[in-house]
Every structure is written in C-alpha cells, then in structure tokens.
C-alpha cells in the first residue's frame, strides 16, 4: 500500500480539524476556567499533547501498512486517533476545577499548579487503565450492560458538550446557528458538498469569517512572537501529584473515564473490522493507553483515544497517510508555539458546531446501539450527568451573584432553605455531582437487570453503590465556602438507602409475580 494517496487529503483535513478544535478548546478552558498561565498551557500542556498525538498517529499508520502487507491489500485504512473529547470536559470540570477551588480555599500559593497536578494524576490513572484494559477489555464488556456504558457517556456528552455549546451557539446566533446548519446538512443529511470539500472544513471557514465579521475574532491581543516549545518530561510534577488523598478524591472520575476509553476503543475496533480492516485488539488498545501515558509524562492532562468513524474515513479514500499527516501537523503547531496565533484568529465559536454535533451523536448512539427494551435504562443513565451539570451551573450562578467571594456569603448549607422555598433540592444535585459517573453507570446497569428480571444482578449493583457510598467515593459532599467537594467520608443515608434497595431486589423473586399482560417498554 502506498504511503500516501489522494483520499488521505480528505481524511487529514477531517482528523486534523477534529484535533485542532479540541486543542483550541483545551487552550481556552485552561485559560478561562482554570486560570492557567500561557507558560504552562503553551510550554507544557500543548507540547505534551502533541507528543502523544504524534506517537499514536504514526503507530496506527504503521499498523495499517503492516496489515496491508500481511493481507496483500491496498485499501486498508488506519484507525483514527486523537484527544478524547469527553475527558477534556470531565477532567477540567470534575477534576482540575474542583482541585483549583479547593487549593484556593486552603490558601495554597499556586492553585493553578495544584489543578495541573490533579489533571496529571487523572490522565496518568486513565492511561494505566487504558493499557491494562487491553488485557481485560473482554471481561469488562461481558459484565457491564452496553446501555450502562453508553448512557453514562451520553449523559456527560449531552451535559458538558451539547448543552454548553448550544448555549454558546444561541448567544452568538449568526455564527452558531449558521455553522450548525452546515454541519447538520453534511453529517445528518448524509450528503457531500459539491467540489468535494469536507463539511467540517466548510463549517470552520464559515465560522471564522462570521466571527471576524461580528467581532468575535480576533481573540485578545496579537500573541507574542512564537517560541519553540519542545516537549519536556515532568517527572517531578507527576510524582508530586501521586498522593493517596488525591488519588482517592478523583478515583470516581478517573476509573470510569478509563473504562469508557477501553470499551469505546474496543467498539471502534469492531467497527473497523466490519468495514474490512481487522486489527489486533490487544496491540491497538495497548498503544492507546501508552499514548495517554506519554501525554502525561510530557505535561498534558488529557487522554487520547481511538476515534469513532473508521468506516467513514475509509469510504472517503483515506488509508495510512492521513494519520501520518495529522500527527505531524498537530505536533508542529504544538511544538512551534503557533497554536496561540491560530487561537487568536480562530475562536472556539467558529468550530463549536462540530463539537455540538459530537455531543448529539454520542447521545443518539446510546439509544441506537442498545436494545429497544433498554431505552428506560439509557434515560436513567443520562440523568446523573445532567444533574451534575446543573449543580455546576447553580454554583456558577451563586458565584456570579457574589456568593463564595470575600465580600459575599459563603456557599454553605445555609443557602439550602432558600432553594427549598423555590422547590429546588440543591443538595440532591450536589450529591449526584460527586461520583457522577459511578451513579449513572450503576443506576443504568441495575435498571437493565430489572428490565431483564435479573433481580439478583440488580441487587448486586445496589450493593456496589452502597460500598462506594460507604467509602465516600459517591454522594459524599461537603461545602468549602466557594464550592462543594468530595468528602471521602461515608454517606450514610445513601448507604442505608442502597442496602434497603438491594434487600427489596433480593426479595423480588419471591414477592413479585411476573405480569405477562404488562406492556413491554
């Protein structure tokens, strides 16, 4: 197979665009939400991401050429690979932002560095799980219902990707609605634009033009002259982050996100096999985990993953060259310091329609890829993620009104009666926020078991919830004055509730009678 063919151009534009938008998003979130200085973002985080993207894309391009030689074919398409979009939001809002706020409340001199270290810890943990998952992925998949995995993923995608960018799109409707229309026509309308230009590229160029016309661009002042930022290892910072209290504090995010990456990547391998390209599961998933570990060792807080859409890349004629080109292009931007100039000229608003589409597709997939009878379990799995996002919006509103500031009232349980008066039970949202991924997965898995009348299995899921709540990894929260945080103490009301639920489910096989006349969901 040739190292480069014409179809690789289309594949390169699409894959590079996906990763470019995510890198711009990472730079924007790190600056605006986490308050990271440019020296950290441009000098450490982005070069670390560039190393992982370069290593992974070159490997998967080599893997495709090896498969082509082994099977004497010239139509093998490399596995698409890049930054995991969901973990960008999960690690920023569920790991690094809480770490920063906790550091500020504790009077830490450099809360931004504390947040970065927490992100390194989360990324390192996720990478270890991804790598280990290459050897146990089959067992995990057999014992966890697909509805539980996909609905949890969809809930976070709907909340942190789709809803957030929907608000932003309607805050700037000329850019947002226009580019969203182009994306919907191209991706959901299943058409190709005349001239063969990729839909994503057209949407991005249109978004850039409208952003400049409406004043959304340029973003800030013209950046300083680009400086080379070679990737440098951060062993000292990573070692400082590997502390038991931090590991326990964020395990409820790290473990599920790592598991999702494993399961999602395995499903992408199955999709590639259905398209005619059968890759070795263990080797592919192991490299996926190594890519995330490499990112961490060089300062990035954001895991990498195999992307969905291999059949689409293959159908447009992409082979191995598109993966090689994408890795080289992204690495060049990250190492040369020119990403800041791209961010100056290309606001996130210009590409937000693509990310909104990602959130929509991930949510739709949770229903499409699961049995119809499991639809109620999918809905159950969506709710905790939405509740978590609502809790974050609630606290953001409180801080905007002055609560949690030096001159305002603290964010504490004293505010709860006022919420109750408006029939808003905020403590329930705060409880769901802690260990949200565990809550969503377990509730959905238990619902699947109940739908299948496997009451003993459902009871076991409830016992797992009780154990996690007793360990303080789920539902246990405390007020910090500026935020809420995981408490790491037993959440006894939830322990008791889950134990009672487990007892009811254990007894269901004796106290319940199957109703054949009941309408199936």
C-alpha positions in Angstrom: 0.0 0.0 0.0 1.3 3.5 -0.9 2.3 5.7 2.0 0.1 8.5 0.6 -3.0 8.6 -1.7 -5.4 11.4 -2.7 -8.0 10.2 -0.3 -5.6 10.9 2.6 -6.1 14.6 1.9 -9.7 14.5 2.8 -9.0 12.2 5.8 -6.3 14.5 7.0 -8.5 17.6 6.9 -11.2 15.9 8.9 -9.0 14.3 11.5 -6.6 17.3 11.9 -9.6 19.6 12.2 -11.1 17.5 15.0 -7.9 17.6 17.0 -7.2 21.2 16.2 -10.7 22.2 17.5 -10.0 20.2 20.7 -6.6 21.8 21.2 -8.2 25.2 20.8 -10.8 24.2 23.3 -8.2 22.9 25.7 -6.3 26.2 25.5 -9.4 28.2 26.0 -10.7 26.1 29.0 -7.2 26.1 30.7 -7.0 29.8 30.4 -10.6 30.9 31.2 -11.9 28.3 33.5 -8.7 27.1 35.3 -6.6 30.4 35.0 -3.5 28.6 33.8 -0.7 31.0 32.6 0.4 30.8 29.0 3.7 29.5 30.0 2.0 26.4 31.3 -0.5 26.0 28.5 1.8 26.7 25.6 5.0 25.5 27.1 3.9 22.2 28.7 0.4 21.1 28.2 0.1 21.5 24.4 3.6 20.1 23.7 2.7 17.1 25.8 -0.5 16.6 23.8 1.5 17.0 20.6 3.9 14.2 21.6 1.1 11.8 22.3 -0.8 12.6 19.1 2.4 12.3 17.0 3.3 8.9 18.6 -0.1 7.4 18.3 -0.9 8.5 14.7 2.5 7.3 13.5 1.9 4.0 15.2 -1.5 3.5 13.7 -0.3 4.5 10.2 2.5 1.9 10.5 -0.1 -0.7 11.8 -2.2 -0.1 8.7 0.7 -0.5 6.3 1.7 -3.7 8.1 -1.9 -5.1 7.8 -1.9 -4.2 4.1 1.3 -6.1 3.6 0.1 -9.1 5.6 -3.1 -9.3 3.6 -1.8 -8.1 0.3 -4.4 -5.3 0.1 -4.2 -1.6 -0.8 -7.4 -0.4 0.8 -6.6 -0.7 4.5 -7.5 2.5 6.5 -5.6 3.4 9.6 -7.5 3.7 12.9 -8.4 7.3 13.6 -6.8 8.6 16.8 -6.8 11.8 18.8 -7.7 13.6 22.0 -10.7 12.2 23.9 -13.3 15.0 23.7 -15.3 13.8 26.7 -12.4 13.6 29.1 -11.4 17.2 28.2 -14.6 18.3 29.9 -14.7 15.7 32.6 -11.1 16.4 33.7 -11.5 20.2 33.5 -14.8 20.4 35.4 -14.8 17.3 37.6 -11.0 17.2 38.5 -9.0 20.3 37.8 -11.6 22.9 38.6 -12.5 21.4 42.0 -8.8 21.0 42.7 -8.2 24.6 42.0 -11.1 25.8 44.1 -10.0 23.5 47.0 -6.5 24.9 46.8 -7.8 28.4 46.8 -9.9 27.7 49.9 -6.9 26.1 51.6 -4.8 29.2 50.9 -2.3 27.4 48.5 0.0 29.8 47.0 -0.3 28.4 43.4 -3.8 26.9 42.9 -3.2 26.7 39.2 -0.3 24.3 39.7 -2.3 22.2 42.1 -5.1 21.9 39.5 -2.5 20.9 36.8 -1.1 18.3 39.1 -4.5 16.9 39.7 -5.0 16.7 35.9 -1.7 14.9 35.5 -2.8 12.4 38.1 -6.2 11.8 36.4 -4.5 11.4 33.0 -1.9 9.0 34.3 -4.6 6.9 36.0 -6.7 6.8 32.9 -3.7 5.8 30.9 -2.9 2.9 33.2 -6.5 1.7 33.0 -6.5 2.0 29.2 -3.2 0.0 29.0 -4.4 -2.7 31.4 -7.8 -2.7 29.7 -6.0 -4.2 26.6 -5.7 -7.4 28.5 -9.1 -7.5 30.3 -11.4 -5.5 28.0 -13.4 -8.6 27.0 -14.3 -9.4 30.6 -15.3 -5.8 31.4 -17.6 -5.7 28.4 -19.2 -9.0 29.2 -20.2 -7.9 32.7 -21.4 -4.4 32.1 -24.5 -3.7 30.0 -23.9 -1.6 26.9 -26.8 0.6 27.9 -25.0 1.5 31.2 -21.7 2.4 29.4 -23.2 4.3 26.6 -25.8 6.2 28.5 -23.3 7.4 31.1 -21.1 8.6 28.3 -24.1 10.2 26.6 -25.2 11.9 29.8 -21.9 13.7 30.2 -21.7 14.4 26.5 -25.2 15.9 26.5 -24.5 18.0 29.6 -20.9 19.1 29.1 -20.7 19.2 25.3 -24.1 19.6 23.7 -25.9 21.9 26.2 -22.9 24.1 26.9 -22.2 24.7 23.2 -25.9 25.0 22.5 -26.0 28.0 24.9 -22.9 29.4 23.2 -24.4 28.9 19.8 -27.5 30.8 20.7 -25.5 33.5 22.5 -23.9 34.2 19.1 -26.6 33.0 16.7 -25.1 34.4 13.5 -22.1 32.2 13.9 -23.7 29.3 15.9 -26.9 28.7 14.0 -25.3 29.2 10.6 -22.4 26.7 11.2 -24.7 24.3 12.9 -26.9 24.2 9.9 -24.0 23.3 7.6 -22.9 20.6 10.0 -26.4 19.1 10.2 -26.8 19.1 6.4 -23.4 17.4 5.8 -23.4 14.9 8.7 -27.1 14.1 9.3 -28.3 14.8 5.8 -25.6 12.3 4.6 -24.6 14.4 1.6 -21.3 15.5 0.1 -20.8 19.1 -0.8 -20.0 19.9 -4.4 -16.3 20.3 -5.1 -15.5 17.5 -2.6 -14.6 19.9 0.3 -15.1 18.4 3.7 -18.1 19.6 5.6 -16.1 20.3 8.7 -13.7 22.5 6.9 -16.5 24.5 5.2 -18.2 25.0 8.6 -15.0 26.1 10.2 -14.1 28.6 7.5 -17.6 30.0 7.5 -17.4 30.2 11.3 -14.1 32.1 11.1 -15.4 34.5 8.5 -18.6 35.3 10.5 -16.6 35.6 13.8 -14.4 38.2 12.2 -17.4 40.0 10.7 -19.2 40.1 14.1 -16.3 40.9 16.3 -15.8 37.5 18.0 -12.4 37.4 16.4 -9.6 38.2 16.8 -9.5 36.8 20.3 -7.5 39.1 22.5 -4.3 40.8 21.5 -1.9 39.6 18.9 0.2 36.9 20.6 3.9 37.4 21.2 6.3 36.0 18.6 6.0 32.2 18.6 8.6 30.4 20.6 9.7 26.9 20.2 8.3 24.7 22.9 10.0 21.3 22.7 8.3 18.7 24.8 9.9 18.2 28.2 9.2 15.5 30.7 7.5 16.4 34.0 8.5 13.6 36.3 8.8 15.8 39.3 5.3 17.3 38.9 3.8 13.9 38.3 5.5 12.4 41.4 4.1 15.3 43.5 0.6 14.5 42.1 0.7 10.8 43.0 -0.6 11.2 46.6 -3.1 8.9 48.1 -5.6 11.6 49.1 -5.7 13.0 45.6 -5.9 9.5 44.0 -8.9 8.7 46.2 -10.5 12.1 45.7 -10.7 11.7 41.9 -11.0 7.9 41.5 -14.7 8.3 40.9 -13.8 10.2 37.7 -10.6 8.5 36.7 -11.7 4.9 36.8 -15.0 5.2 34.8 -13.3 7.5 32.2 -10.5 5.0 31.8 -13.1 2.2 31.4 -15.1 4.1 28.9 -12.0 4.7 26.8 -11.3 1.0 26.8 -14.9 0.0 25.9 -15.2 2.8 23.3 -11.9 1.8 21.7 -12.9 -1.8 21.5 -16.2 -0.9 19.9 -14.3 1.2 17.3 -12.1 -1.8 16.6 -15.2 -3.8 15.9 -16.5 -1.1 13.6 -13.2 -1.2 11.7 -13.4 -5.0 11.4 -17.0 -4.6 10.0 -15.5 -2.3 7.4 -13.0 -4.9 6.4 -9.9 -3.9 8.5 -9.3 -6.4 11.3 -6.7 -5.1 13.8 -5.3 -6.9 16.8 -7.3 -5.9 19.8 -4.5 -6.2 22.4 -1.9 -4.3 20.4 -4.3 -1.5 19.4 -5.6 -0.9 22.9 -2.2 -1.1 24.5 -0.9 1.6 22.2 -4.0 3.7 23.0 -3.1 3.5 26.7 0.6 4.2 26.1 -0.4 7.3 24.1 -2.2 8.7 27.2 0.8 7.8 29.4 3.2 9.6 27.1 0.9 12.6 27.2 1.1 12.7 31.0 4.8 12.2 31.2 5.3 15.3 29.0 2.8 17.5 30.8 -0.6 17.0 29.1 -3.7 16.4 31.3 -5.8 15.0 28.5 -6.1 11.3 27.4 -6.1 10.1 23.9 -8.3 7.5 22.3 -9.3 5.7 19.1 -12.0 7.8 17.4 -15.3 6.7 16.0 -15.9 6.8 12.3 -13.3 4.5 10.8 -15.8 3.3 8.1 -16.3 7.0 7.1 -12.6 7.7 6.8 -12.2 4.6 4.7 -15.2 5.4 2.5 -13.6 8.8 1.6 -10.5 7.0 0.4 -8.2 7.6 3.4 -5.5 5.0 4.0 -2.4 5.4 6.2 -1.1 8.8 5.0 -4.0 10.8 6.6 -2.9 9.5 10.1 0.7 10.4 9.5 -0.1 13.9 8.2 -2.4 14.6 11.1 0.2 13.6 13.7 2.9 15.7 12.1 0.7 18.8 11.6 -0.6 18.9 15.1 2.8 18.2 16.6 4.3 21.1 14.5 1.6 23.5 15.9 2.2 22.4 19.5 6.0 22.5 19.3 6.4 25.7 17.4 4.2 27.8 19.6 2.0 28.9 16.7 -1.2 27.4 18.2 -1.6 30.7 20.1 -1.8 32.5 16.8 -4.3 30.1 15.5 -6.4 30.6 18.6 -6.1 34.4 18.1 -7.6 34.1 14.6 -9.9 31.2 15.1 -12.2 31.4 18.2 -13.8 28.3 19.6 -17.2 29.7 18.4 -16.1 29.0 14.8 -15.8 25.3 15.4 -18.4 24.8 18.2 -21.0 23.3 15.7 -18.7 20.3 15.2 -18.4 19.8 19.0 -22.2 20.2 19.4 -22.6 17.6 16.7 -20.3 15.2 18.7 -22.5 15.6 21.7 -25.6 14.9 19.7 -24.2 11.8 18.1 -22.9 10.4 21.3 -26.3 10.8 22.9 -28.1 9.3 19.9 -25.8 6.4 19.9 -26.8 5.4 23.4 -30.3 4.7 22.1 -29.3 3.3 18.7 -26.7 0.8 19.9 -28.7 -0.7 22.7 -31.8 -3.0 22.6 -35.1 -1.1 22.4 -36.3 -2.6 25.6 -33.3 -1.0 27.4 -34.3 2.6 26.5 -35.6 3.4 30.0 -32.1 2.3 31.3 -30.5 4.7 28.9 -32.7 7.6 30.1 -31.8 6.7 33.7 -28.1 6.8 32.9 -28.5 10.2 31.3 -30.0 11.9 34.4 -27.0 12.0 36.8 -24.8 13.7 34.2 -27.4 16.3 33.5 -27.8 16.8 37.3 -24.1 17.2 37.7 -24.0 19.9 35.0 -27.0 21.6 36.7 -25.1 21.6 40.0 -22.1 23.3 38.3 -24.4 25.9 36.7 -26.1 26.5 40.0 -22.8 27.2 41.8 -21.6 29.3 38.9 -24.7 31.4 39.3 -24.1 31.7 43.0 -20.6 32.9 42.4 -21.7 35.4 39.8 -24.1 36.8 42.4 -21.2 37.2 44.9 -21.6 34.1 47.0 -18.3 32.5 47.8 -16.4 35.8 47.3 -14.5 37.5 50.1 -17.3 40.1 50.5 -20.2 37.7 50.0 -21.9 34.9 51.8 -20.2 31.5 51.7 -21.6 28.7 49.6 -22.9 26.6 52.5 -25.9 24.7 53.8 -27.3 28.0 55.0 -28.4 28.6 51.4 -30.4 25.4 51.2 -33.7 26.7 52.8 -33.9 29.4 50.2 -33.6 26.8 47.4 -36.2 24.6 49.1 -38.6 27.5 49.1 -38.4 27.5 45.3 -38.8 23.7 45.2 -35.1 23.3 44.2 -33.5 20.5 46.2 -29.9 21.5 45.5 -28.4 19.0 48.0 -29.6 16.2 45.7 -27.8 17.7 42.8 -24.6 18.2 44.9 -24.8 14.5 46.0 -25.2 13.3 42.4 -22.3 15.5 41.3 -19.9 13.5 43.5 -19.1 10.2 41.8 -21.5 11.1 38.9 -20.1 8.5 36.6 -20.5 5.7 39.1 -24.0 6.8 39.8 -25.0 6.9 36.2 -23.4 3.6 35.3 -24.7 1.7 38.3 -28.3 3.0 38.1 -28.4 2.2 34.4 -26.9 -1.2 34.9 -29.4 -2.0 37.7 -32.3 -0.8 35.5 -31.2 -3.1 32.7 -31.1 -6.0 35.1 -34.6 -5.1 36.4 -35.9 -4.9 32.8 -34.5 -8.4 32.2 -36.0 -9.6 35.5 -32.5 -10.4 36.8 -33.2 -9.1 40.3 -30.2 -10.7 41.9 -27.9 -9.0 39.5 -29.7 -5.7 40.1 -29.3 -6.2 43.9 -25.5 -6.7 43.4 -25.3 -3.4 41.6 -27.1 -1.7 44.5 -24.6 -3.3 46.9 -21.8 -1.9 44.9 -23.4 1.5 45.2 -23.7 1.0 49.0 -20.0 0.1 49.2 -18.9 3.2 47.1 -21.1 5.4 49.3 -19.6 3.9 52.4 -16.1 4.6 51.1 -17.1 8.2 50.4 -16.5 7.9 46.7 -20.1 8.5 45.7 -22.6 11.1 47.0 -20.5 12.3 49.9 -20.0 16.1 49.6 -19.0 19.0 51.8 -19.3 22.8 51.4 -16.0 24.6 51.1 -17.3 28.1 51.2 -16.7 28.6 47.5 -17.8 25.3 46.1 -18.8 21.7 47.0 -16.2 18.9 47.1 -16.0 15.2 47.6 -15.9 14.5 51.3 -14.3 11.0 51.4 -16.4 10.1 54.4 -19.3 7.6 54.5 -22.6 9.0 53.0 -24.7 7.0 55.5 -28.1 8.0 54.2 -27.2 6.7 50.8 -25.6 3.5 52.2 -28.8 2.7 54.0 -30.9 3.5 51.0 -28.9 1.3 48.7 -28.9 -1.6 51.2 -32.7 -1.4 51.5 -33.0 -1.3 47.7 -30.7 -4.3 47.5 -32.9 -6.2 50.0 -36.0 -5.4 48.1 -34.4 -6.6 44.9 -33.2 -9.8 46.6 -36.7 -10.5 47.8 -38.4 -9.6 44.5 -38.0 -13.1 43.1 -40.3 -14.3 46.0 -42.6 -11.4 46.5 -43.2 -10.4 42.8 -45.2 -12.3 40.2 -44.5 -12.0 36.5 -47.2 -9.9 34.8 -47.4 -11.1 31.2 -50.1 -8.5 30.5 -47.8 -5.6 31.4 -46.8 -3.5 28.4 -43.2 -4.0 27.4 -41.1 -0.9 27.2 
